[in-house]
Amino acid sequence: MDRLPPALRAPFTIDLRALGLLRIAVGLLVLADLLLRSSDWLTFLGAEGLYGGQLSQSLAEPWRLSLYWLFDDPRWTVGLGSLAALAALTLTLGIRPWLSTLVSFLLLASLHNRNPLVLQGGDNLLLLLLFWGLFLPWGARLSLAAAVQRPPPEDRPEGGSPAHLSIASKALIFQVLAVYFFSAFLKNGDAWRVDGTAIYYALSHNQFAAYLAPFWADWHALTVPLSRYVWWLELLAPVLALWPTQNPWPRTLAALGLITLELGFILNMKIGLFPFTSIVSLLILLPSAFWDSIARLTSRPAAPLAIYFDRDCGFCEKTCLLLWRILGLNLRHLGPAQDDPELGPLLEREVSWIVVTEDGTRHLRWGALAAVFASGQRLRWLAPVLRATATPGDRIYHFIGEQRRLFGRGTALLLPWTPKPSPAAPPALAALAFLAVVGWNITSLPALRTPETASALNEASLTLRRQLEPVIQSLRLDQHWNMFAPYPSTVGGWYLFVGLTEDGQLVDVLHDRATPPNPFMPKHFVPENAPNYRWRKYLSRLSGSRYEAAREGYEAARCAEWNARAALDAHWPKLLAFNSYQLRLRTPAPGAEATPPTPKRFGQALCPGAPESAREAVEAVMMNGTQP
């Protein structure tokens, strides 16, 4: 690759600072995802939940794998979730980054395969970023692992070269841009390029639109040109980002333009973590010149400092290196105190590290830590706090000193002395995965996935797709960037689960309420009958004909859960049957009158022990007893 002209290398070169920031953000996003899922963890993943392990395995696509299938036990399920959170935390901090990436990828892929009914495109992108992280040195900057690398600071340049170019960097940049480039090809409906109504329909869809959307959805003078702008931006920004030039502006403009698109999603739609994941992925497009400018704007002068530690304490040396990197110290010396004839005896006598500031003052114990914070580029505001807590701080210092062998063993395990971090996965595997992902994205184009046509190109595309499926599906690299494609849906609405009890009353099964459901609830924007976007995605899929087996699993679980409560609570009515409805709300064409929602029944559940006649009785009671 070094033999390529600089103009051809530049579009695929990633700044290591951007890679480090990407690793931190991906770790935080995995943690956020786990936190958002936690309230429904066993509901969606438990053996007694809505999508049990056996049902999950029976409905899984070929080649899918999941650690959650090994044991259908709540302790196993919760344990895997806890391990995923720990791996995401160590990934964020940069502790054994490659191992943390591998564990995070395996557990996230297993989570996705365990219940794909709640997934959306953002989940796919997050998993793909973890996958490509296995081949990239994204622990080389902004990580605890990088901070404890030898040799010491005076023997190496401050940052080294920030540029990274490899087959994996090419694959990651392609992956990030594919989200937009192939999405533009899939947006082939007239709403995007002909009549320009796509943004209007997207902002009017009651299951997604929120926040600022109701205030400007009808501004057609703005939404029409904006629809065309979004399509052209998704098509041309990737081309601009890959323009063969060393000038940093094309990549910078492409990245910032796509980031503004994602900010628009955040301000106008409830679509979970997808836009945040997309913004994070776009950071790797920003060239070194951008990060150099940020560094110049945020850097502060740091007073020169000398730090001396105990030669026999590896934990002490690693702590000094961590402080140097985290605080941005200007170190004129870092080394063992025993090498200095004057400071060596001082260290032995005081049992303390020694920090020498610019004016020659020597600081010991907790006061030395305050001096270090006061001299750094970052976190200087903590120095007065540390000075004010000198007495308890010295006690903490002595405790750590007494336990330094224990801390030494811990840091040896978590932060071993290592050479410069490098990707552990072989580059040849990255190349094969890159080719597979490129081929899969190409075969996702509508013109190449039509079995009815007899063209040789279509047939070759379908053949290639079948050959790639084992690898793509087992690694969960399959992707189809079709949000609002070929055009935004014009049908929204909400969901209604109406149950009939033994005493002939209607109940709200979805909300677990022994009160009649109201099918005419407020219809503006996201009606909160779905607790979160995972539930909304789950309910929308249950209403589809291809998910009949999953819907039966939901019906059985809800009957069991409801009637288990009835067995314990004499005031809770026993459920006989319930019907599932989608109240379909069609978005009117621009300027047209809105029409009332129309109910569509997509399921009839009969609880165990209930008479068969209860199925039809639900609708009969509902039609006779519910008033608009």
C-alpha positions in Angstrom: 0.0 0.0 0.0 2.9 2.3 0.6 3.7 2.2 -3.1 0.3 3.8 -3.9 0.4 7.5 -4.7 -0.5 9.7 -1.7 -3.7 10.9 -3.3 -5.0 7.3 -3.5 -3.9 6.4 0.0 -5.5 9.4 1.7 -9.2 8.5 1.3 -8.6 5.2 3.1 -6.3 6.5 5.8 -7.8 6.8 9.3 -6.5 9.0 12.1 -5.6 6.9 15.1 -7.2 9.5 17.4 -10.5 9.0 15.5 -10.2 5.3 15.9 -9.6 5.7 19.6 -12.7 7.9 19.9 -14.7 5.4 17.8 -13.7 2.6 20.2 -14.8 4.7 23.2 -18.1 5.7 21.6 -18.9 2.1 20.5 -18.3 0.9 24.0 -20.6 3.5 25.4 -23.2 2.8 22.9 -23.2 -0.9 23.8 -23.5 0.0 27.5 -26.4 2.4 26.6 -28.1 -0.3 24.6 -27.8 -2.8 27.4 -29.2 -0.3 29.8 -32.2 0.5 27.6 -32.9 -3.2 27.2 -32.5 -4.0 30.9 -36.2 -3.2 31.9 -37.4 -5.8 29.3 -34.4 -8.2 29.5 -36.3 -11.3 30.6 -39.4 -10.3 28.8 -37.7 -10.5 25.4 -35.0 -13.1 26.3 -36.2 -15.2 29.2 -37.5 -18.8 28.9 -40.9 -17.7 30.2 -40.9 -14.4 28.2 -42.5 -13.5 24.9 -39.9 -15.2 22.7 -38.6 -18.2 24.5 -35.3 -20.0 23.7 -36.8 -22.9 21.9 -39.1 -20.7 19.8 -36.1 -18.5 19.0 -34.0 -21.4 17.8 -36.8 -22.9 15.7 -37.4 -19.6 13.9 -33.8 -18.6 13.5 -32.4 -18.2 10.0 -29.8 -20.8 8.8 -26.3 -20.4 10.1 -27.2 -18.2 13.1 -25.5 -18.9 16.4 -26.2 -17.6 19.9 -24.7 -18.2 23.3 -28.1 -17.5 24.8 -29.3 -20.8 23.3 -26.9 -22.9 25.4 -29.0 -22.7 28.6 -32.6 -21.5 28.9 -32.1 -20.3 32.4 -32.7 -16.7 33.7 -29.3 -16.8 35.5 -27.5 -17.6 32.3 -29.3 -14.9 30.4 -28.7 -12.3 33.1 -25.1 -13.5 33.4 -24.4 -13.0 29.7 -25.8 -9.6 29.9 -23.6 -8.7 32.8 -20.6 -10.0 31.0 -21.5 -8.0 27.9 -21.6 -4.8 30.1 -18.2 -5.6 31.6 -16.7 -6.2 28.2 -18.2 -2.9 26.9 -16.8 -1.1 29.9 -13.3 -2.5 29.4 -13.6 -1.7 25.7 -14.5 1.9 26.5 -11.5 2.3 28.9 -9.1 0.5 26.5 -8.3 -2.4 28.8 -7.1 -5.3 26.7 -9.0 -3.7 23.8 -8.8 -6.6 21.3 -10.1 -9.2 23.8 -12.8 -6.7 24.9 -13.8 -6.2 21.3 -14.0 -9.9 20.6 -16.1 -10.6 23.7 -18.4 -7.7 23.0 -18.8 -8.8 19.4 -19.7 -12.4 20.2 -22.1 -11.4 23.0 -23.8 -8.7 20.9 -24.2 -11.0 17.9 -25.6 -13.7 20.2 -28.0 -11.1 21.6 -29.2 -10.1 18.1 -29.7 -13.8 17.1 -31.6 -14.6 20.3 -34.4 -12.1 19.5 -34.2 -10.5 16.0 -37.8 -9.2 16.2 -36.7 -6.2 18.2 -33.8 -5.2 16.0 -33.3 -2.2 13.7 -30.6 -0.9 11.4 -28.7 0.8 14.2 -28.2 -2.5 15.9 -26.7 -3.9 12.7 -24.3 -1.0 12.3 -23.1 -1.2 15.9 -22.3 -4.9 15.5 -20.5 -4.2 12.3 -18.3 -1.5 13.9 -17.3 -4.0 16.6 -16.5 -6.6 13.9 -14.2 -4.3 12.0 -12.6 -3.2 15.3 -11.2 -6.7 15.5 -8.8 -5.9 12.6 -7.9 -2.3 13.6 -5.6 -0.9 16.2 -8.3 1.2 17.8 -6.6 0.7 21.2 -3.5 2.6 20.0 -4.8 6.0 21.2 -7.1 7.1 24.0 -6.8 3.8 25.9 -5.4 2.7 29.2 -3.5 -0.1 27.3 -1.7 2.5 25.1 -0.9 4.6 28.2 1.3 1.9 29.8 3.4 1.2 26.7 7.1 1.3 26.9 9.6 3.0 26.3 9.1 5.9 28.6 8.1 9.3 27.2 11.5 10.8 26.8 12.5 8.0 24.5 9.7 8.3 22.0 7.8 11.1 20.3 4.6 12.2 22.0 2.1 10.8 19.6 4.0 9.0 16.8 2.3 8.9 13.4 -1.5 9.3 13.8 -2.2 7.7 10.4 -3.3 4.1 9.8 -3.8 2.5 6.4 -4.6 -1.2 5.9 -7.1 -3.4 4.3 -9.2 -3.1 7.5 -9.2 0.7 7.3 -10.5 0.4 3.7 -13.2 -2.1 4.8 -14.3 0.2 7.7 -14.6 3.3 5.5 -16.5 1.3 2.9 -18.8 0.0 5.6 -19.6 3.4 6.9 -20.2 4.9 3.5 -22.2 1.8 2.3 -25.0 2.8 4.8 -25.7 5.9 2.8 -24.6 4.9 -0.7 -26.7 1.8 -1.0 -29.5 3.4 0.9 -29.7 6.0 -1.9 -30.0 3.3 -4.5 -32.8 1.6 -2.5 -34.7 4.9 -2.3 -36.0 4.5 -5.8 -39.5 5.7 -5.1 -41.0 8.9 -6.7 -41.3 10.5 -3.2 -37.6 11.1 -3.1 -36.7 12.4 -6.6 -39.9 13.2 -8.4 -42.6 14.7 -6.2 -40.3 15.3 -3.2 -42.9 14.2 -0.6 -40.6 11.8 1.2 -39.7 14.1 4.1 -43.3 15.1 4.5 -44.4 11.5 4.9 -41.5 10.7 7.2 -42.3 13.6 9.5 -46.0 12.6 9.5 -45.6 9.0 10.4 -47.0 8.7 13.9 -44.8 5.8 14.9 -41.5 7.6 14.3 -42.1 11.4 14.1 -41.7 13.4 17.3 -40.0 16.5 18.8 -39.8 19.2 16.1 -41.5 17.2 13.4 -45.1 18.5 14.0 -44.0 22.1 13.6 -42.7 21.9 10.0 -44.0 18.6 8.4 -46.5 20.7 6.3 -43.9 23.2 5.1 -43.8 21.8 1.6 -41.7 24.7 0.3 -39.0 23.2 2.6 -39.7 19.5 2.7 -39.8 19.1 -1.1 -36.3 20.4 -1.9 -35.0 18.8 1.3 -36.2 15.4 0.1 -34.2 15.7 -3.1 -31.2 17.1 -1.1 -31.2 14.1 1.2 -31.2 11.6 -1.7 -28.4 13.4 -3.5 -26.4 13.8 -0.3 -26.6 10.0 0.4 -25.5 9.3 -3.1 -22.7 11.8 -3.6 -21.2 12.2 -0.1 -19.5 8.8 -0.3 -18.1 9.7 -3.7 -16.8 13.0 -2.2 -15.3 11.2 0.8 -13.4 8.8 -1.5 -12.2 11.5 -3.9 -8.5 10.8 -4.6 -6.8 13.9 -3.1 -4.6 14.8 -0.2 -6.8 17.9 0.4 -8.7 17.2 3.7 -11.7 19.3 2.7 -13.7 16.8 0.6 -13.7 14.1 3.4 -14.4 16.7 6.0 -17.4 18.2 4.1 -18.7 14.7 3.3 -18.5 13.7 7.0 -20.1 16.9 8.3 -22.8 16.8 5.7 -23.9 13.3 6.7 -23.6 14.2 10.4 -26.1 17.0 9.9 -28.5 14.4 8.3 -28.2 12.3 11.5 -28.8 15.4 13.7 -32.0 15.9 11.7 -33.1 12.4 12.7 -32.3 13.0 16.3 -34.4 16.3 16.4 -37.4 14.9 14.6 -37.7 11.2 15.1 -37.7 8.5 17.8 -35.6 5.8 16.2 -33.5 4.7 19.1 -29.7 4.7 19.0 -29.5 4.5 15.2 -28.5 8.2 14.5 -26.1 8.2 17.4 -24.4 5.1 16.1 -24.2 6.7 12.6 -22.6 9.9 13.9 -20.0 7.9 15.8 -19.2 5.9 12.6 -18.7 9.1 10.6 -16.0 10.3 12.9 -13.5 8.0 11.2 -13.9 10.0 7.9 -12.5 13.2 9.5 -8.9 13.5 8.5 -5.8 14.2 10.6 -6.0 17.9 9.7 -9.3 18.1 11.5 -8.1 16.4 14.6 -4.9 18.6 14.6 -7.1 21.7 14.6 -9.1 20.3 17.5 -5.9 19.6 19.4 -4.6 23.1 18.8 -7.9 24.6 20.0 -8.1 22.5 23.2 -4.5 22.3 24.2 -3.2 24.3 27.1 0.4 25.0 28.1 1.6 22.5 30.8 4.4 23.3 33.2 7.4 20.9 33.0 7.4 18.2 35.6 9.7 15.4 36.8 8.3 12.2 38.3 10.3 9.6 40.2 8.9 6.2 41.3 10.2 3.0 42.9 12.0 0.8 40.4 10.7 -2.4 42.0 7.0 -1.3 41.7 5.6 -2.0 38.2 2.2 -0.8 39.4 3.8 2.6 40.4 5.4 3.0 36.9 2.1 2.2 35.2 0.3 4.7 37.4 2.8 7.4 36.4 2.4 6.6 32.7 -1.4 6.7 33.0 -1.3 10.1 34.7 1.1 11.3 31.9 -1.3 10.3 29.1 -4.6 11.1 30.8 -3.7 14.5 32.2 -1.4 15.6 29.3 1.7 16.2 31.4 4.8 18.0 30.1 7.3 15.5 31.5 11.0 16.4 31.5 11.8 13.2 33.3 10.1 10.0 34.3 12.1 7.2 35.8 13.2 5.3 39.0 14.2 7.4 41.9 17.0 4.9 42.7 18.9 6.3 39.6 19.3 9.6 41.4 21.8 9.6 44.3 19.8 12.4 46.1 16.2 11.3 45.5 16.8 7.5 46.0 17.4 7.8 49.7 14.4 10.3 50.0 12.1 7.7 48.4 13.3 5.0 50.8 13.0 7.2 53.8 9.6 8.7 53.0 8.2 5.6 51.3 6.8 7.8 48.6 7.0 8.7 45.0 8.5 12.1 44.3 7.2 14.9 42.0 9.5 17.8 41.2 7.8 20.9 39.8 9.3 23.6 37.6 10.5 25.7 40.6 12.4 22.7 42.1 9.9 22.0 44.8 9.6 18.3 45.8 6.2 16.9 46.5 5.4 13.6 48.3 2.5 11.3 48.7 -1.0 12.8 48.2 0.5 16.3 47.8 2.5 15.0 44.8 -0.8 13.9 43.2 -2.2 17.4 43.6 0.9 18.8 42.1 0.6 16.5 39.1 -3.0 17.5 38.5 -2.1 21.2 38.8 0.6 20.8 36.1 -1.4 19.0 33.5 -3.3 20.2 30.5 -6.5 18.5 31.6 -8.5 18.2 34.9 -6.6 21.0 36.6 -9.8 21.9 38.5 -9.3 18.8 40.7 -6.0 20.1 42.1 -7.6 22.3 44.8 -9.9 19.5 45.8 -6.9 17.1 46.2 -5.0 19.8 48.2 -8.0 20.2 50.5 -8.2 16.5 51.3 -4.5 16.0 52.1 -5.0 14.2 55.4 -7.5 11.5 54.3 -5.6 11.5 51.0 -2.3 10.4 52.7 -4.2 7.6 54.4 -5.5 6.4 51.0 -1.9 6.7 49.7 -0.5 4.6 52.5 -3.3 2.0 52.1 -2.5 1.7 48.3 1.2 1.4 49.2 0.6 -1.4 51.6 -1.5 -3.3 49.0 0.7 -2.5 46.0 1.6 -6.1 45.4 -2.1 -6.9 45.0 -2.6 -3.9 42.7 0.5 -4.9 40.8 -1.0 -8.3 40.1 -4.2 -6.7 39.0 -2.5 -4.3 36.6 -0.3 -7.1 35.3 -3.5 -9.0 34.3 -5.5 -6.1 32.9 -2.7 -3.8 31.7 0.3 -5.9 30.9 3.5 -4.4 29.4 2.9 -4.7 25.7 4.4 -3.5 22.5 2.5 -1.0 20.4 -1.1 -2.4 20.1 -1.8 -4.0 16.7 -4.8 -5.9 15.4 -4.7 -9.5 16.4 -7.0 -10.8 13.7 -5.1 -11.7 10.5 -5.3 -9.1 7.7 -6.2 -11.9 5.3 -9.4 -12.5 7.1 -10.2 -8.8 6.9 -9.7 -8.9 3.2 -12.0 -11.9 2.8 -14.7 -10.3 5.0 -14.3 -7.1 3.0 -15.0 -8.8 -0.3 -17.9 -10.7 1.2 -19.5 -7.5 2.5 -19.0 -5.7 -0.8 -20.6 -8.6 -2.6 -23.5 -8.7 -0.2 -24.2 -5.0 -0.5 -24.2 -5.2 -4.3 -26.6 -8.1 -4.3 -29.0 -6.1 -2.1 -29.8 -3.7 -5.0 -33.4 -4.2 -6.2 -32.5 -4.6 -9.8 -30.2 -7.6 -8.9 -32.6 -9.4 -6.6 -35.5 -10.1 -8.9 -35.8 -13.9 -9.5 -38.6 -13.3 -12.0 -36.3 -11.8 -14.5 -34.1 -14.0 -16.6 -31.1 -11.8 -17.0 -27.7 -13.4 -16.5 -26.7 -10.6 -14.1 -29.7 -11.2 -11.8 -29.0 -14.9 -11.8 -25.3 -14.3 -11.0 -26.3 -12.0 -8.2 -28.7 -14.6 -6.6 -26.1 -17.3 -6.9 -23.4 -15.1 -5.3 -25.8 -14.3 -2.5 -26.6 -18.0 -1.8 -22.8 -18.7 -1.7 -22.1 -15.9 0.7 -24.9 -16.7 3.1 -23.0 -19.2 5.3 -20.2 -16.8 6.1 -22.3 -13.6 6.2 -25.1 -15.0 8.4 -22.9 -16.9 10.8 -20.9 -13.7 11.5 -24.0 -11.6 11.2 -22.5 -9.3 8.6 -25.7 -9.3 6.6 -27.0 -5.8 6.0 -29.8 -4.0 4.0 -29.8 -0.2 4.4 -33.5 0.3 3.5 -34.8 2.8 6.0 -37.5 4.9 4.3 -36.8 3.0 1.1 -38.1 2.8 -1.5 -40.2 5.6 0.1 -41.4 6.4 3.6 -44.4 4.4 4.7 -47.7 6.2 4.3 -49.5 3.9 6.9 -48.9 4.3 10.6 -51.1 3.7 13.5 -50.9 1.9 16.8 -51.7 -1.5 18.3 -54.6 -2.7 20.4 -54.8 -6.1 22.3 -58.4 -6.5 23.5 -59.1 -9.3 25.9 -62.3 -10.9 27.2 -62.5 -12.0 30.8 -64.7 -14.7 32.5 -67.2 -12.1 33.7 -67.7 -10.7 30.1 -65.6 -7.5 30.4 -63.1 -6.1 27.9 -59.5 -5.6 29.2 -56.3 -4.0 27.8 -53.9 -6.9 27.5 -51.0 -4.9 26.0 -50.9 -2.6 29.0 -51.8 -5.3 31.5 -54.9 -3.2 32.6 -58.2 -4.6 33.8 -59.9 -1.7 32.1 -61.5 -1.4 28.7 -59.0 -0.3 26.0 -59.6 2.9 24.1 -59.1 2.4 20.4 -59.4 6.1 19.8 -56.4 7.2 21.8 -54.5 10.4 20.7 -53.1 9.9 17.3 -50.5 12.6 17.0 -47.0 11.2 16.6 -45.8 8.4 18.7 -48.7 7.1 20.9 -47.0 5.7 23.9 -48.8 2.4 23.8 -45.4 0.9 23.0 -43.0 1.5 26.0 -40.0 2.1 23.8 -38.7 1.6 20.3 -37.9 -2.1 20.9 -41.5 -2.7 21.8 -42.6 -0.7 18.8 -40.4 -2.7 16.4 -41.6 -6.0 18.1 -45.3 -5.1 17.8 -44.9 -4.0 14.2 -43.4 -7.3 13.3 -46.0 -9.4 15.1 -48.6 -7.8 12.9 -47.0 -9.2 9.8 -48.0 -12.6 8.3 -44.5 -14.0 8.2 -44.2 -13.8 12.0 -47.3 -16.0 12.8 -45.2 -18.4 14.9 -43.7 -15.6 16.9 -47.2 -14.1 17.4 -48.4 -17.5 18.8 -45.5 -17.4 21.2 -46.6 -13.9 22.4 -50.2 -15.0 22.8 -49.3 -18.0 24.9 -47.0 -16.0 27.1 -49.5 -13.2 27.7 -52.3 -15.7 28.6 -50.0 -17.5 31.0 -48.8 -14.3 32.6 -52.2 -12.8 33.0 -53.9 -15.9 34.4 -51.0 -16.6 36.8 -51.8 -13.2 38.3 -55.5 -14.1 38.4 -54.7 -17.3 40.3 -53.1 -15.2 43.1 -55.4 -12.2 43.1 -59.1 -12.7 43.6 -59.8 -9.2 42.2 -57.9 -9.9 39.0 -60.2 -11.3 36.3 -59.3 -14.5 34.4 -58.6 -14.0 30.7 -60.4 -16.2 28.2 -59.2 -14.8 24.8 -57.9 -11.7 23.2 -57.7 -10.2 19.7 -54.8 -8.3 18.2 -55.5 -5.2 16.1 -53.5 -2.7 14.2 -55.4 0.6 14.1 -54.1 1.7 10.7 -53.7 5.5 10.2 -53.0 6.5 6.7 -51.1 9.8 6.1 -53.0 11.9 3.7 -51.4 13.3 0.6 -50.2 16.8 1.0 -53.2 19.1 1.2 -55.7 16.3 1.5 -58.1 15.6 4.4 -57.1 13.0 7.0 -59.2 9.9 7.2 -60.2 8.0 10.4 -58.1 5.0 11.5 -59.2 1.6 10.3 -58.8 -1.5 12.4 -57.1 -4.6 11.0 -57.2 -7.7 13.1 -54.0 -9.8 12.8 -54.4 -12.3 15.6 -57.0 -14.2 17.7 -55.7 -15.9 20.9 -57.5 -18.5 22.9 -56.2 -19.0 26.4 -55.8 -22.6 27.7 -59.1 -24.0 29.1 -61.3 -21.3 27.5 -64.2 -22.3 25.2 -63.7 -22.0 21.4 -66.6 -19.5 21.3 -64.5 -17.0 23.2 -62.5 -16.1 20.1 -65.4 -14.5 18.3 -67.0 -13.3 21.5 -64.2 -10.7 21.9 -65.1 -8.9 18.8 -68.8 -9.2 19.4 -68.5 -7.6 22.8 -66.1 -4.9 21.5 -68.3 -3.9 18.6 -71.4 -3.7 20.9 -69.8 -2.1 23.9 -67.0 0.3 22.7 -68.0 3.8 21.7 -65.8 6.3 19.8 
